[in-house]
Amino acid sequence: MDDGELMLAITARLERLGLDRRKLPDRLLPTKALRGTRAFLGPPSDLLLPPPLPDAGSQVEAFWGTTADDVLDDDTPCSILRTGLERLHEAGFPVREEAAFLLPSLYSALLANPGEHVHHMGEHALAWAFSLDERSPLAPVLDTLLLATERGLHVDDTLGHLFAMPTFTEPIPSEALLWTSSPGLALPAVAFDLGITRVVTRNGVITPSELDVAGTRARMLLTDPEDEGSEDTAEGPDADWSERLHDVRESARRRIRKKSGTPPTAPQDSGPPVERVWNADGSSVVRWSVDTPEGRAMSDGLKDQREWFRDKFGREPGPDDPLFFDPDADEPIPITEEYLNDRISEFADRAPEMGIDPAFFHAWREVGYIVTTANRNMFTKAEILAYTRAVNRHRRAAQ
């Protein structure tokens, strides 16, 4: 039974017979489990949008007169939407003519991974909008963007309704930033909420404290842009909703594809000292340019790390040895979360001596990553906002 070929043959037969698949209880299937939720129903088709304010025309005109550079560090839906519209406009999409581009624009500037395929953004934006808690202050904004396409509203008319909502020009709630289009990253979070302490994946083990680190390490792009006709349709009393959702999705998808001869990606700064390259399977590789001071410092650091390994263990590191190892262990084992947190705390304690704000290190320990001018192009806007808010929170706590 230990023979590899025999085990493969047994596995293949089990798969063909379907004996390796468990049938889910009916109550756990989406039709019943999600009934009555926002993720299942979406916004009401007869939802009344707030009437535009008397100065809506001037507000909309000022909106279009603003550039992405003007609102680079702003964290309101209004400013982030403007950034996303400018990006899609530069990519050749008629953002001022089709309201279907509003929601993908907001998503692309807030949550899209650097380098994410433009074909995925429509689907991911819809999933984000439908999954948002209906109690979130951002929900009315996303409902308006969803209904604009369905009702055939003009882009400027839609903006007029949005400016009548206070939340459109207020900072995005922090809970709306906690979203990922990757089931591989979302499902562990669900498992941890249910009390499961560790999730074993193909790439390793994820624990609750490592979830954020895993999120910045790998993203999954599971949607095939060429995949058509894969929409599920409901039967029975929910058929109207399913048909309506399908129409909204297809409308947005057609408009995005119609204008995308060569699929663009989110623009990035030219020649960054560090960048993340995304692979088709969702894994990523971080590259440092050795032609920059940051890259040379990283190269020197890796050489020192290798020399430290030789000095401690008396041999060259092998392919299975960790790059960063526990210095207190007798054998080369990866550093633990506790060890890393202790070192970050030490950095925070010594930061004032080096003229560095300790809030940067406290925020790093809290969210699981650190954002700098050199690596910010590797993160989504939402991740940058989460880190920045953590820094500001620790600054206020220290005062």
Secondary structure, 3 states (H helix, E strand, C coil): CCCHHHHHHHHHHHHHHCCCCCCCCHHHCHHHHCCCCHHHHCCCCCCCCCCCCCCHHHHHHHHHHCCCHHHCCCCCHHHHHHHHHHHHHHCCCCCCCCHHHHHHHHHHHHCCCCCCCHHHHHHHHHHHHHHCCCCCCCHHHHHHHHHHHHHCCCHHHHHHHHHCCHHHHCCCCHHHHCCCCCHHHHHHHHHHHCCCCCEEECCEEECHHHHHHHHHHCCCCCCCCCCCCCCCCCCHHHHHHHHHHHHHHHHHHHHHHHCCCCCCCCCCCCCCCEEEEECCCCCEEEEECCCCHHHHHHHHHHHHHHHHHHHHHCCCCCCCCCCCECCCCCCCCECCHHHHHHHHHHHHHHHHHHCCCCHHHHHHHHHCCCCCCCCHHHCCHHHHHHHHHHHHHHHHHHC
